[in-house]
């Protein structure tokens, strides 16, 4: 399967780098963005398209998220029409879209059951069904690797994956080694996950700052988080390896809950 467009959910010709994450959010004063590889997940995240400044966060059914005080921007990406694309699913969505843009055949995710579901198998006619908590193979129509088929695949993943499966298929990383694309994830019921979109640091001290994004419950537009604890930082969050916890507006993570794909 060939790679798809860089941000395949956007209409052709719609992307404008002037409306991207990297254009909207300058690093904190005195900091510089860390280098990321060309074609890397980190570079792709920096280019994510944003909706206009001041856009509210909406739930999947069109109603407003409560509260409206925790976001600094809203990503220009669909949330779907069902209550599916919640916190872990938003992380999966971004990772999957990046992989789709590179090589769709590499896309695969685990369900909470531990079963690994590959997009290439799914469109190749090898689907699945869940019966009494077990996952059984099930035939389905063969499809071309279009983005529409990819979104249908993802809705199936969102239905049966969550923070537990996301925590299991990522690997722990020490907080001081954080990189764009890493995930703060607490696997549980309830659990939560936020993704590191970008990273900046002071060149002299090496002190790090991150941009974070999340969805939540009910399913809602993916949004860049605002630092409500330290408003002077805007959307940037300081990474302090000395603290035992990492605070975000709607969840407090342990410092040991940073994971990497």
Backbone torsions as a table, in degrees:
resi	resn	phi	psi	omega
1	UNK	NA	136.0	-179.8
2	UNK	-80.7	158.7	177.9
3	UNK	-66.7	149.8	176.4
4	UNK	-93.0	180.0	176.0
5	UNK	-59.0	159.2	-175.3
6	UNK	-58.4	-45.3	175.2
7	UNK	-126.0	81.9	-162.9
8	UNK	-68.5	-17.3	180.0
9	UNK	-78.2	-14.4	-180.0
10	UNK	-82.0	146.7	173.0
11	UNK	-59.2	149.3	-179.6
12	UNK	-55.9	132.7	178.2
13	UNK	79.2	3.9	-174.6
14	UNK	-85.5	-23.9	-173.9
15	UNK	-67.0	136.4	178.4
16	UNK	-137.1	113.7	-176.4
17	UNK	-61.3	-21.2	178.8
18	UNK	-68.7	-15.4	178.0
19	UNK	-109.0	26.1	-176.4
20	UNK	-97.0	168.6	177.6
21	UNK	-57.3	-46.7	-176.1
22	UNK	-65.2	-31.4	179.3
23	UNK	-77.6	-31.1	-175.9
24	UNK	-79.4	-38.0	-170.0
25	UNK	-116.0	103.8	173.5
26	UNK	-75.2	151.6	177.4
27	UNK	-63.4	159.3	173.6
28	UNK	-55.6	153.6	-177.2
29	UNK	-52.7	130.8	178.1
30	UNK	86.7	-9.0	-178.8
31	UNK	-97.1	164.2	171.8
32	UNK	-136.3	149.0	177.4
33	UNK	-65.3	142.2	176.8
34	UNK	-73.1	152.4	178.8
35	UNK	-70.5	139.8	174.2
36	UNK	-128.9	152.4	-177.4
37	UNK	-71.8	147.4	176.2
38	UNK	-63.1	130.2	-179.1
39	UNK	81.5	3.1	-178.6
40	UNK	-78.7	166.1	175.5
41	UNK	-59.8	-40.1	179.5
42	UNK	-61.8	-42.7	178.2
43	UNK	-64.4	-41.5	179.6
44	UNK	-62.5	-42.0	179.3
45	UNK	-63.5	-39.1	179.9
46	UNK	-63.1	-27.3	-179.2
47	UNK	-89.5	3.0	-176.1
48	UNK	-54.5	137.1	179.6
49	UNK	-77.6	142.7	179.5
50	UNK	-115.7	151.2	169.7
51	UNK	-76.5	164.4	-176.8
52	UNK	-54.8	148.4	177.9
53	UNK	-55.8	138.6	-179.5
54	UNK	91.7	-2.5	179.3
55	UNK	-64.5	136.1	176.8
56	UNK	-80.2	157.7	175.2
57	UNK	-90.0	127.8	179.0
58	UNK	-111.7	150.0	172.7
59	UNK	-78.4	171.5	-178.6
60	UNK	-58.1	-27.1	-178.2
61	UNK	-93.8	8.0	176.7
62	UNK	92.4	-10.6	178.2
63	UNK	-78.3	163.4	-176.7
64	UNK	-79.7	142.3	172.2
65	UNK	-67.6	146.0	171.3
66	UNK	-119.7	121.5	3.1
67	UNK	-89.8	173.0	176.1
68	UNK	-102.9	18.3	-172.9
69	UNK	-105.5	0.8	-173.0
70	UNK	-104.7	1.2	-177.0
71	UNK	-116.0	147.6	177.0
72	UNK	-106.0	-17.1	178.6
73	UNK	-167.0	162.1	178.4
74	UNK	-120.7	129.7	178.5
75	UNK	-69.7	144.0	177.1
76	UNK	-87.3	75.8	179.0
77	UNK	-149.3	142.5	-174.6
78	UNK	-69.2	154.4	176.8
79	UNK	-105.5	-9.8	-177.0
80	UNK	85.2	172.7	-176.0
81	UNK	-106.1	7.8	179.5
82	UNK	-125.8	160.7	-177.5
83	UNK	-80.4	67.6	-174.3
84	UNK	-119.7	-47.8	-171.2
85	UNK	-80.2	74.3	-179.6
86	UNK	-91.1	-148.8	-168.2
87	UNK	-67.1	-59.0	179.1
88	UNK	-63.0	-35.4	-178.5
89	UNK	-65.2	-34.9	177.4
90	UNK	-63.9	-40.0	176.4
91	UNK	-63.9	-46.9	178.2
92	UNK	-59.1	-42.3	-179.0
93	UNK	-58.7	-47.6	-178.2
94	UNK	-67.1	-43.1	178.4
95	UNK	-63.1	-43.2	-179.0
96	UNK	-65.9	-41.1	179.0
97	UNK	-63.2	-38.7	176.2
98	UNK	-62.1	-47.8	179.7
99	UNK	-62.6	-39.1	177.7
100	UNK	-60.5	-37.8	179.8
101	UNK	-70.8	-21.7	-178.9
102	UNK	-95.1	-55.1	-177.3
103	UNK	-163.4	98.6	-174.4
104	UNK	-54.3	-28.8	-177.2
105	UNK	-67.5	-15.0	179.7
106	UNK	-85.4	-7.1	-176.0
107	UNK	-72.3	123.6	173.0
108	UNK	-160.9	146.5	-180.0
109	UNK	-144.3	152.4	177.3
110	UNK	-86.7	147.7	168.9
111	UNK	-89.1	168.4	178.0
112	UNK	-57.8	-28.9	178.5
113	UNK	-68.4	-17.0	-175.6
114	UNK	100.2	-11.4	178.3
115	UNK	-67.5	136.2	-179.2
116	UNK	-100.2	122.1	-174.4
117	UNK	-112.9	115.4	-178.7
118	UNK	-92.9	136.5	177.5
119	UNK	-59.9	-40.4	-179.0
120	UNK	-61.9	-38.7	177.2
121	UNK	-68.4	-42.3	-175.6
122	UNK	-60.9	-48.4	178.8
123	UNK	-75.3	-16.1	177.3
124	UNK	-83.1	4.7	176.3
125	UNK	100.9	3.9	-178.6
126	UNK	-108.5	83.7	179.7
127	UNK	-90.5	-161.0	179.5
128	UNK	-152.2	162.1	171.8
129	UNK	-139.1	153.8	-178.8
130	UNK	-108.8	124.8	-180.0
131	UNK	-129.6	112.7	177.2
132	UNK	58.5	33.9	178.5
133	UNK	88.8	-3.1	176.5
134	UNK	-110.5	149.5	-178.2
135	UNK	-101.2	124.8	-178.5
136	UNK	-116.9	144.4	175.6
137	UNK	-65.2	147.8	179.6
138	UNK	-149.4	133.3	178.2
139	UNK	-68.9	148.0	176.7
140	UNK	-147.8	166.3	-178.8
141	UNK	-63.9	143.0	173.3
142	UNK	-74.3	137.1	-178.4
143	UNK	-131.8	160.4	170.5
144	UNK	-77.1	155.6	-178.1
145	UNK	-78.9	57.1	178.7
146	UNK	-81.7	166.1	177.3
147	UNK	-69.1	-31.8	177.1
148	UNK	-63.0	-42.6	176.2
149	UNK	-65.2	-39.4	178.1
150	UNK	-59.8	-41.5	178.8
151	UNK	-66.9	-36.4	176.9
152	UNK	-65.9	-40.3	175.2
153	UNK	-59.1	-46.3	-177.9
154	UNK	-63.4	-37.5	177.5
155	UNK	-60.9	-35.0	175.6
156	UNK	-66.9	-41.5	177.8
157	UNK	-64.2	-46.8	-179.5
158	UNK	-57.3	-35.1	-177.1
159	UNK	-65.0	-33.8	-171.4
160	UNK	-121.6	8.2	175.4
161	UNK	-113.0	171.6	179.7
162	UNK	-176.0	-163.4	-177.0
163	UNK	-63.9	-33.1	179.6
164	UNK	-64.4	-46.6	-179.8
165	UNK	-69.3	-36.5	178.7
166	UNK	-63.8	-42.4	178.5
167	UNK	-64.9	-34.1	-177.3
168	UNK	-73.8	-35.1	-175.6
169	UNK	-96.5	10.0	169.6
170	UNK	-116.0	165.1	-175.5
171	UNK	-116.0	144.8	-179.1
172	UNK	-64.6	144.3	177.6
173	UNK	-134.5	134.4	175.2
174	UNK	-59.3	137.7	-176.6
175	UNK	-53.7	-39.9	179.9
176	UNK	-64.2	-14.9	-179.2
177	UNK	-98.4	17.5	-176.8
178	UNK	-54.1	142.3	177.1
179	UNK	-135.4	157.7	172.2
180	UNK	-57.1	136.9	-177.7
181	UNK	98.5	-13.8	174.9
182	UNK	-70.3	164.0	-174.4
183	UNK	-132.7	130.1	165.9
184	UNK	-87.4	117.8	-174.3
185	UNK	-140.1	129.4	172.1
186	UNK	-110.2	106.8	-177.7
187	UNK	-80.3	118.5	-178.7
188	UNK	175.7	-173.3	177.9
189	UNK	-136.2	88.6	10.5
190	UNK	-85.1	161.6	172.5
191	UNK	-139.3	-177.2	177.3
192	UNK	-157.8	161.2	178.1
193	UNK	-150.5	138.4	170.9
194	UNK	-131.4	150.1	-177.2
195	UNK	-109.4	142.0	176.5
196	UNK	-81.9	112.1	-179.3
197	UNK	-84.7	-33.4	-173.7
198	UNK	-156.5	163.7	-176.3
199	UNK	-144.3	132.8	174.8
200	UNK	-131.3	158.1	179.8
201	UNK	-150.8	155.6	171.3
202	UNK	-73.7	129.6	-177.6
203	UNK	-66.5	-26.3	-177.6
204	UNK	-87.7	-49.7	-176.2
205	UNK	-89.6	-21.7	-176.2
206	UNK	77.3	6.9	178.7
207	UNK	-62.0	134.5	-171.2
208	UNK	-109.0	150.3	175.9
209	UNK	-136.2	141.7	-177.4
210	UNK	-125.0	151.0	165.9
211	UNK	-99.1	137.1	-175.6
212	UNK	-124.4	152.6	175.2
213	UNK	-138.3	154.3	179.5
214	UNK	-151.9	163.0	153.6
215	UNK	-113.6	-176.3	-178.7
216	UNK	-157.0	-164.3	177.9
217	UNK	-110.0	135.4	-8.5
218	UNK	-63.9	172.4	179.7
219	UNK	-52.4	136.4	-174.4
220	UNK	-150.4	164.8	179.3
221	UNK	-57.1	139.6	177.4
222	UNK	-68.6	131.2	-175.5
223	UNK	-134.5	147.7	173.7
224	UNK	-76.0	130.3	-176.0
225	UNK	-77.8	145.6	173.3
226	UNK	-95.7	140.3	178.2
227	UNK	-80.9	89.3	-177.4
228	UNK	-75.7	-16.8	178.4
229	UNK	-80.7	-34.7	178.9
230	UNK	-131.8	78.7	-173.5
231	UNK	-56.7	-26.8	-178.6
232	UNK	-63.1	-22.0	179.9
233	UNK	-84.8	-5.2	179.5
234	UNK	66.5	-113.6	-179.5
235	UNK	-99.8	0.9	-177.7
236	UNK	-92.4	143.7	179.3
237	UNK	-120.5	128.8	178.8
238	UNK	-72.3	139.4	175.1
239	UNK	-98.7	109.3	-178.3
240	UNK	-114.3	102.0	-177.5
241	UNK	-64.2	-14.1	-178.9
242	UNK	-79.7	-19.1	-178.1
243	UNK	-85.7	147.2	-179.7
244	UNK	-83.3	-14.6	-177.4
245	UNK	-131.3	157.8	176.2
246	UNK	-123.2	112.7	-175.1
247	UNK	-89.0	132.6	168.2
248	UNK	-124.2	165.5	-172.0
249	UNK	-56.9	-31.9	-175.9
250	UNK	-122.0	9.6	177.5
251	UNK	-162.7	143.3	172.3
252	UNK	-109.9	120.3	-179.8
253	UNK	-98.0	154.2	167.4
254	UNK	-73.0	149.9	177.3
255	UNK	-62.6	-17.5	-179.0
256	UNK	-91.2	8.4	-175.9
257	UNK	-103.3	21.6	173.8
258	UNK	-85.6	131.1	-176.4
259	UNK	-130.9	163.5	-178.3
260	UNK	-140.4	140.3	175.4
261	UNK	-70.4	NA	NA
